[in-house]
């Protein structure tokens, strides 16, 4: 198994196969636009700007499961990111990351890197998963771990 076996839906409702990111180092994060951690959008964009040419790709997945901090539509979430943080990386359709309705991609990510919470559950917005060029989930960064703190791990995967 790898993340490349999963699909996600973009805000326009089109299915996107994650195998199109094969060979890239990925950061996959659940996000929200009305969270105290929302400035991490800008920090994730900075990583994308810095390392994108070397093969880093960031994928954002808005989620309203934590404090109702992503109340709008998927289109509104994507627009918010672009307008307020200059986000150029893909922001997908709103999803659930925990519970029975959790998106299969996030079920897989949590099974590969369970983190500190019971059952691997995601504690809050901006949990970030780092994926190597082969699609293996290699590290999990919790919400308060800044994108900046991921740099050495990213650099080692980029080679």
VEXDREN-600321 format. One record per residue: x, y, z of N, C-alpha, C in turn; residue number from 1. Coordinates in nm, 4 decimals. Each point is the difference from the previous one (the first is absolute). Layout:
// VEXDREN-600321
PT       n.c1       n.c2       n.c3      ca.c1      ca.c2      ca.c3       c.c1       c.c2       c.c3   torba
PT          X          Y          Z          X          Y          Z          X          Y          Z     NUM
...
This chain:
// VEXDREN-600321
PT       n.c1       n.c2       n.c3      ca.c1      ca.c2      ca.c3       c.c1       c.c2       c.c3   torba
PT     0.0842    -0.1197     0.0000    -0.0842     0.1197     0.0000     0.0884     0.1257     0.0000       1
PT    -0.0536     0.1040    -0.0591     0.0634     0.1309     0.0053    -0.1095     0.1056    -0.0170       2
PT     0.0348     0.1252     0.0236    -0.0993     0.1061    -0.0169    -0.0445     0.0129    -0.1451       3
PT     0.0813    -0.0517    -0.0928    -0.0333     0.0117    -0.1418    -0.1221    -0.0824    -0.0402       4
PT    -0.0433    -0.0881     0.0872    -0.1159    -0.0837    -0.0303    -0.1327     0.0683     0.0331       5
PT     0.0077     0.1219     0.0520    -0.1202     0.0713     0.0433    -0.0361     0.1109    -0.0974       6
PT    -0.1259     0.0425     0.0123    -0.0498     0.1119    -0.0781    -0.0555     0.1042     0.0946       7
PT    -0.0045     0.1216    -0.0489    -0.0606     0.1099     0.0744    -0.0846     0.0794    -0.0986       8
PT    -0.0886     0.0791     0.0533    -0.0879     0.0802    -0.0841     0.0392     0.1463     0.0134       9
PT     0.0145     0.0670    -0.1132     0.0324     0.1433     0.0071    -0.1283     0.0799     0.0254      10
PT     0.0120     0.1293     0.0304    -0.1204     0.0779     0.0325    -0.1033     0.0062    -0.1121      11
PT     0.0417    -0.0287    -0.1231    -0.0936    -0.0010    -0.1135    -0.0729    -0.1320    -0.0129      12
PT     0.0329    -0.0971     0.0877    -0.0671    -0.1292    -0.0029     0.0680    -0.1044    -0.0866      13
PT     0.1179     0.0288    -0.0536     0.0719    -0.0961    -0.0837     0.0884    -0.0889     0.0859      14
PT    -0.0011    -0.1300    -0.0331     0.0866    -0.0952     0.0688     0.1432     0.0175    -0.0505      15
PT     0.0935     0.0012     0.0937     0.1413     0.0147    -0.0311     0.0718    -0.1211     0.0577      16
PT     0.0702    -0.0742    -0.0855     0.0780    -0.1135     0.0480     0.1310     0.0521     0.0563      17
PT     0.0337    -0.0435     0.1204     0.1236     0.0466     0.0620     0.1230    -0.0596    -0.0667      18
PT    -0.0179    -0.0963    -0.0896     0.1169    -0.0540    -0.0689     0.0632     0.1027    -0.0935      19
PT    -0.0713     0.1106    -0.0263     0.0606     0.1067    -0.0803     0.1143     0.0680     0.0748      20
PT     0.0094    -0.0237     0.1311     0.1083     0.0576     0.0800     0.1129    -0.0999     0.0243      21
PT    -0.0045    -0.1120    -0.0698     0.1031    -0.1023     0.0124     0.1377     0.0628    -0.0252      22
PT     0.0957    -0.0346     0.0848     0.1348     0.0532    -0.0135     0.0231     0.1308     0.0738      23
PT    -0.1044     0.0541     0.0598     0.0114     0.1242     0.0772     0.0036    -0.0318     0.1494      24
PT     0.0614     0.0884     0.0766    -0.0122    -0.0032     0.1449    -0.1261     0.0792     0.0319      25
PT    -0.0888    -0.0570     0.0803    -0.1287     0.0638     0.0287    -0.0126     0.0411     0.1457      26
PT    -0.0650     0.1134     0.0200    -0.0548     0.0364     0.1308    -0.1506    -0.0026    -0.0197      27
PT    -0.0673    -0.0839     0.0768    -0.1462    -0.0088    -0.0057    -0.0528     0.0477     0.1344      28
PT    -0.0838     0.1038    -0.0020    -0.0463     0.0612     0.1243    -0.1502     0.0208    -0.0010      29
PT    -0.0617    -0.0199     0.1174    -0.1387     0.0434     0.0168     0.0050     0.1451     0.0457      30
PT    -0.0845     0.0828    -0.0578     0.0116     0.1441     0.0185    -0.1343     0.0619     0.0396      31
PT     0.0060     0.1257     0.0408    -0.1214     0.0766     0.0317     0.0313     0.1483    -0.0115      32
PT    -0.0989     0.0770    -0.0426     0.0230     0.1421    -0.0254    -0.0340     0.0914     0.1171      33
PT    -0.0607    -0.0540     0.1064    -0.0358     0.0847     0.1141     0.0592    -0.0555     0.1287      34
PT     0.1255    -0.0398    -0.0070     0.0684    -0.0658     0.1107     0.1176     0.0874     0.0440      35
PT     0.0372    -0.0101     0.1244     0.1189     0.0709     0.0474     0.1255    -0.0424    -0.0737      36
PT    -0.0027    -0.1182    -0.0601     0.1150    -0.0507    -0.0741    -0.0080     0.0299    -0.1501      37
PT    -0.1036     0.0708    -0.0420    -0.0197     0.0294    -0.1421     0.1216     0.0660    -0.0657      38
PT     0.0799     0.0825     0.0708     0.1197     0.0548    -0.0642     0.0966    -0.1072    -0.0523      39
PT    -0.0185    -0.1259     0.0411     0.0834    -0.1057    -0.0550    -0.0219    -0.0163    -0.1509      40
PT    -0.1138     0.0465    -0.0524    -0.0181     0.0003    -0.1456     0.1166     0.0744    -0.0659      41
PT     0.0298     0.1178     0.0531     0.1093     0.0802    -0.0547     0.1340    -0.0685     0.0155      42
PT     0.0208    -0.0664     0.1143     0.1261    -0.0701     0.0246     0.0131    -0.1214    -0.0924      43
PT    -0.1113    -0.0702    -0.0249     0.0032    -0.1122    -0.0943     0.0298     0.0511    -0.1411      44
PT    -0.0559     0.1142    -0.0357     0.0284     0.0590    -0.1307     0.1479     0.0372    -0.0107      45
PT     0.0586     0.0501     0.1091     0.1429     0.0331    -0.0022     0.0849    -0.1245    -0.0267      46
PT    -0.0367    -0.1125     0.0635     0.0721    -0.1251    -0.0265    -0.0164    -0.0400    -0.1465      47
PT    -0.1207     0.0118    -0.0511    -0.0282    -0.0332    -0.1398     0.0829     0.0885    -0.0927      48
PT     0.0074     0.1307     0.0308     0.0806     0.0922    -0.0801     0.1481    -0.0380     0.0056      49
PT     0.0469    -0.0345     0.1189     0.1419    -0.0292     0.0194     0.0429    -0.1321    -0.0627      50
PT    -0.0834    -0.1038     0.0116     0.0411    -0.1341    -0.0397    -0.0771    -0.0589    -0.1181      51
PT    -0.0969     0.0719    -0.0515    -0.0825    -0.0530    -0.1089     0.0802    -0.0410    -0.1219      52
PT     0.0996     0.0795    -0.0371     0.0823    -0.0323    -0.1167     0.0820    -0.1268     0.0217      53
PT     0.0221    -0.0363     0.1276     0.0772    -0.1196     0.0321    -0.0896    -0.1235     0.0146      54
PT    -0.1319     0.0206    -0.0089    -0.0908    -0.1143     0.0033    -0.0955    -0.0057     0.1174      55
PT    -0.0143     0.1086     0.0753    -0.0971     0.0017     0.1105    -0.1367     0.0425    -0.0524      56
PT    -0.1037    -0.0700     0.0445    -0.1387     0.0366    -0.0316    -0.0785     0.0015     0.1304      57
PT    -0.0766     0.1054     0.0229    -0.0870     0.0119     0.1161    -0.1431    -0.0244    -0.0458      58
PT    -0.0770    -0.0763     0.0782    -0.1407    -0.0257    -0.0287    -0.0818     0.0363     0.1237      59
PT    -0.0946     0.0902    -0.0151    -0.0828     0.0432     0.1111    -0.1401    -0.0587    -0.0070      60
PT    -0.0487    -0.0441     0.1162    -0.1337    -0.0594     0.0092    -0.0795     0.0717     0.1092      61
PT    -0.0837     0.0972    -0.0376    -0.0816     0.0694     0.0991    -0.0902    -0.0971     0.0755      62
PT    -0.0158     0.0286     0.1290    -0.0786    -0.0873     0.0874    -0.0730     0.0853     0.1022      63
PT    -0.1260    -0.0302     0.0227    -0.0822     0.0764     0.0945    -0.0254    -0.0780     0.1290      64
PT     0.0778    -0.1030     0.0285    -0.0253    -0.0845     0.1162     0.0514     0.0573     0.1316      65
PT     0.0776     0.1049    -0.0046     0.0622     0.0518     0.1217    -0.0469     0.1424     0.0252      66
PT    -0.0945     0.0147     0.0898    -0.0489     0.1319     0.0384    -0.0763     0.0721    -0.1097      67
PT    -0.0470    -0.0712    -0.1022    -0.0744     0.0648    -0.1080     0.0799     0.1088    -0.0688      68
PT     0.1316    -0.0217    -0.0140     0.0880     0.1061    -0.0489     0.0174     0.0031    -0.1518      69
PT    -0.0783    -0.0813    -0.0700    -0.0047     0.0056    -0.1466    -0.1462    -0.0112    -0.0414      70
PT    -0.0807     0.1043     0.0322    -0.1445    -0.0101    -0.0182    -0.0490     0.0170    -0.1435      71
PT     0.0787     0.0603    -0.0868    -0.0459     0.0299    -0.1349     0.0078    -0.1199    -0.0921      72
PT    -0.0186     0.0283    -0.1273     0.0079    -0.1039    -0.1023     0.1464    -0.0300    -0.0331      73
PT     0.0210    -0.1063    -0.0736     0.1352    -0.0339    -0.0463     0.0572     0.1127    -0.0854      74
PT    -0.0833     0.0577    -0.0856     0.0449     0.1102    -0.0856     0.0404     0.1209     0.0831      75
PT    -0.0776     0.0298     0.1046     0.0333     0.1131     0.0870     0.1321    -0.0239     0.0729      76
PT     0.0234    -0.1234     0.0428     0.1254    -0.0323     0.0688     0.1185     0.0195    -0.0938      77
PT    -0.0097    -0.0501    -0.1228     0.1093     0.0142    -0.0965     0.0244     0.1469    -0.0335      78
PT    -0.1074     0.0746    -0.0187     0.0116     0.1428    -0.0311     0.0648     0.0756     0.1153      79
PT    -0.0401    -0.0311     0.1235     0.0569     0.0633     0.1184     0.1518    -0.0176     0.0023      80
PT     0.0458    -0.1213    -0.0270     0.1434    -0.0303     0.0029     0.0758     0.0820    -0.1026      81
PT    -0.0566     0.0100    -0.1190     0.0666     0.0741    -0.1070     0.0027     0.1497     0.0307      82
PT    -0.1115     0.0530     0.0435    -0.0109     0.1440     0.0241     0.0834     0.0430     0.1201      83
PT    -0.0086    -0.0736     0.1102     0.0620     0.0440     0.1247     0.1441    -0.0471     0.0205      84
PT     0.0370    -0.1099    -0.0642     0.1341    -0.0556     0.0230     0.0766    -0.0276    -0.1294      85
PT    -0.0551     0.0372    -0.1131     0.0686    -0.0198    -0.1264     0.0262    -0.1460    -0.0330      86
PT    -0.0869    -0.0888     0.0489     0.0201    -0.1436    -0.0174    -0.0123    -0.0379    -0.1478      87
PT     0.1041    -0.0685    -0.0476     0.0020    -0.0492    -0.1380    -0.0065    -0.1515    -0.0057      88
PT     0.0167    -0.0661     0.1150    -0.0098    -0.1460     0.0014    -0.1466    -0.0422     0.0000      89
PT    -0.0290    -0.1248    -0.0403    -0.1386    -0.0451    -0.0073    -0.0685    -0.0053     0.1373      90
PT    -0.1205     0.0541     0.0040    -0.0867    -0.0114     0.1173    -0.1235    -0.0753    -0.0487      91
PT    -0.0254    -0.1122     0.0621    -0.1044    -0.0903    -0.0462    -0.1340     0.0290     0.0667      92
PT    -0.0990    -0.0833    -0.0309    -0.1333     0.0088     0.0583     0.0072    -0.0236     0.1507      93
PT    -0.0920     0.0635     0.0720    -0.0088    -0.0227     0.1449    -0.0270    -0.1475     0.0279      94
PT     0.0692    -0.0502     0.1028    -0.0146    -0.1415     0.0365    -0.0065    -0.0132     0.1516      95
PT    -0.0343    -0.1202     0.0454     0.0170    -0.0385     0.1398     0.1295    -0.0798     0.0087      96
PT     0.0714     0.0172     0.1103     0.1261    -0.0726     0.0195    -0.0094    -0.1026     0.1126      97
PT    -0.1039     0.0091     0.0811    -0.0235    -0.0932     0.1101    -0.1407    -0.0576    -0.0119      98
PT    -0.0224    -0.1098     0.0699    -0.1338    -0.0580     0.0079    -0.0338    -0.0885    -0.1189      99
PT    -0.1249    -0.0453    -0.0002    -0.0465    -0.0931    -0.1036     0.0099     0.0579    -0.1403     100
PT    -0.0200     0.1299    -0.0116     0.0026     0.0641    -0.1310     0.1366     0.0509    -0.0418     101
PT     0.1051    -0.0402     0.0718     0.1345     0.0490    -0.0336     0.0378    -0.0397    -0.1422     102
PT     0.0590     0.0928    -0.0709     0.0454    -0.0257    -0.1372     0.0992    -0.1162     0.0013     103
PT    -0.0107    -0.0910    -0.0960     0.0907    -0.1160    -0.0035     0.1485     0.0372     0.0023     104
PT     0.0366     0.1106    -0.0640     0.1401     0.0426     0.0032     0.0451     0.0253     0.1431     105
PT    -0.0842     0.0690     0.0774     0.0387     0.0310     0.1379    -0.0071    -0.1226     0.0894     106
PT    -0.0868    -0.0940    -0.0303     0.0016    -0.1267     0.0730     0.1356    -0.0676    -0.0207     107
PT     0.0465     0.0010    -0.1247     0.1285    -0.0607    -0.0316     0.1150     0.0753     0.0677     108
PT     0.0016     0.1323    -0.0112     0.1062     0.0798     0.0613     0.0107    -0.0282     0.1490     109
PT    -0.1145    -0.0045     0.0680    -0.0013    -0.0251     0.1448     0.0458    -0.1416     0.0332     110
PT    -0.0307    -0.0962    -0.0862     0.0431    -0.1375     0.0269     0.1511    -0.0132    -0.0158     111
PT     0.0588     0.0788    -0.0885     0.1442    -0.0056    -0.0242     0.0795     0.0789     0.1038     112
PT    -0.0551     0.1107     0.0463     0.0648     0.0859     0.1006    -0.1059     0.0385     0.1036     113
PT    -0.0248    -0.0889     0.0981    -0.1105     0.0214     0.0938     0.0146     0.1222     0.0911     114
PT     0.1211     0.0441     0.0251     0.0164     0.1154     0.0878    -0.0345    -0.0325     0.1436     115
PT    -0.0136     0.1039     0.0828    -0.0161    -0.0197     0.1445    -0.1419    -0.0291     0.0477     116
PT    -0.0982     0.0140    -0.0876    -0.1391    -0.0104     0.0444    -0.0555    -0.1405    -0.0183     117
PT    -0.0882    -0.0370     0.0891    -0.0611    -0.1337    -0.0041    -0.0610    -0.0266    -0.1370     118
PT     0.0308    -0.1145    -0.0558    -0.0536    -0.0379    -0.1301     0.0555     0.0814    -0.1152     119
PT     0.1043     0.0769     0.0260     0.0589     0.0822    -0.1049    -0.0809     0.1225    -0.0354     120
PT    -0.1046     0.0268     0.0768    -0.0891     0.1110    -0.0330     0.0768     0.1319    -0.0089     121
PT    -0.0455     0.0826    -0.0902     0.0568     0.1328    -0.0178    -0.0616     0.0900     0.1064     122
PT     0.0865     0.0750     0.0685    -0.0442     0.0803     0.1134    -0.0580     0.1352    -0.0407     123
PT     0.0487     0.0577    -0.1113    -0.0414     0.1349    -0.0348     0.0412     0.0293    -0.1437     124
PT    -0.0346     0.1198    -0.0452     0.0376     0.0467    -0.1327     0.1520     0.0096    -0.0129     125
PT     0.0471    -0.0157    -0.1206     0.1414     0.0129    -0.0356     0.0876    -0.1110     0.0566     126
PT    -0.0557    -0.1227     0.0034     0.0839    -0.1180     0.0159     0.0595    -0.0239    -0.1385     127
PT     0.1312    -0.0207    -0.0041     0.0714    -0.0074    -0.1278     0.0714    -0.1346    -0.0117     128
PT    -0.0198    -0.0658    -0.1140     0.0653    -0.1279    -0.0271     0.1034     0.0211    -0.1099     129
PT     0.1198    -0.0523     0.0216     0.1072     0.0100    -0.0978     0.0137    -0.1340    -0.0711     130
PT     0.0001     0.0044    -0.1320    -0.0006    -0.1193    -0.0844     0.1223     0.0042    -0.0917     131
PT     0.0707    -0.1137    -0.0106     0.1190    -0.0039    -0.0856    -0.0377    -0.0150    -0.1476     132
PT     0.0996    -0.0010    -0.0857    -0.0221    -0.0024    -0.1446    -0.0653    -0.1296    -0.0489     133
PT     0.0027    -0.1044     0.0833    -0.0623    -0.1276    -0.0360    -0.1426    -0.0118     0.0538     134
PT    -0.0475     0.1031     0.0692    -0.1363    -0.0019     0.0518    -0.0132    -0.0567     0.1399     135
PT     0.1138    -0.0220     0.0687    -0.0012    -0.0507     0.1372    -0.0161     0.1147     0.0992     136
PT    -0.0872    -0.0188     0.0979    -0.0221     0.1012     0.1029     0.1125    -0.0163     0.1022     137
PT     0.0902     0.0980     0.0051     0.1204    -0.0157     0.0814    -0.0013     0.0745     0.1324     138
PT    -0.0816     0.1043     0.0115    -0.0013     0.0749     0.1250    -0.1311     0.0764     0.0143     139
PT    -0.0382     0.0195     0.1249    -0.1209     0.0760     0.0323     0.0412     0.1163     0.0879     140
PT    -0.0513     0.1170    -0.0330     0.0251     0.1205     0.0778    -0.1333     0.0472     0.0563     141
PT    -0.0041     0.0215     0.1277    -0.1234     0.0401     0.0667    -0.0309     0.1479    -0.0267     142
PT    -0.1222     0.0433     0.0302    -0.0428     0.1359    -0.0350     0.0945     0.1112     0.0460     143
PT     0.0539    -0.0098     0.1188     0.0862     0.1081     0.0499     0.1430    -0.0085    -0.0537     144
PT     0.0331    -0.1097    -0.0697     0.1293    -0.0075    -0.0688    -0.0091     0.0927    -0.1205     145
PT     0.0880     0.0973    -0.0060    -0.0064     0.0957    -0.1100     0.0512    -0.0632    -0.1293     146
PT    -0.0475     0.0481    -0.1125     0.0576    -0.0455    -0.1261     0.1522     0.0206    -0.0043     147
PT     0.0469     0.1076     0.0576     0.1447     0.0271     0.0063     0.0747    -0.1155     0.0661     148
PT    -0.0618    -0.0618     0.1013     0.0656    -0.1098     0.0729     0.0136    -0.1257    -0.0860     149
PT    -0.0631    -0.0012    -0.1152     0.0038    -0.1150    -0.0898     0.1173     0.0054    -0.0973     150
PT     0.0706     0.1118    -0.0053     0.0998     0.0229    -0.1049     0.1066    -0.1088    -0.0086     151
PT     0.0582    -0.0395     0.1106     0.1093    -0.0985    -0.0086    -0.0518    -0.1340    -0.0520     152
PT    -0.1198    -0.0386     0.0414    -0.0591    -0.1257    -0.0489    -0.0298     0.0099    -0.1493     153
PT    -0.0497     0.1139    -0.0437    -0.0284     0.0216    -0.1422     0.1293    -0.0066    -0.0807     154
PT     0.1019     0.0708     0.0479     0.1270     0.0023    -0.0712     0.0607    -0.1383    -0.0133     155
PT    -0.0112    -0.0822     0.1056     0.0565    -0.1346    -0.0079    -0.0746    -0.0846    -0.1031     156
PT    -0.1310     0.0193    -0.0131    -0.0763    -0.0749    -0.0996     0.0233     0.0500    -0.1427     157
PT     0.0255     0.1284    -0.0122     0.0258     0.0560    -0.1330     0.1390    -0.0391    -0.0502     158
PT     0.0897    -0.0331     0.0945     0.1358    -0.0393    -0.0372     0.0809     0.1209    -0.0348     159
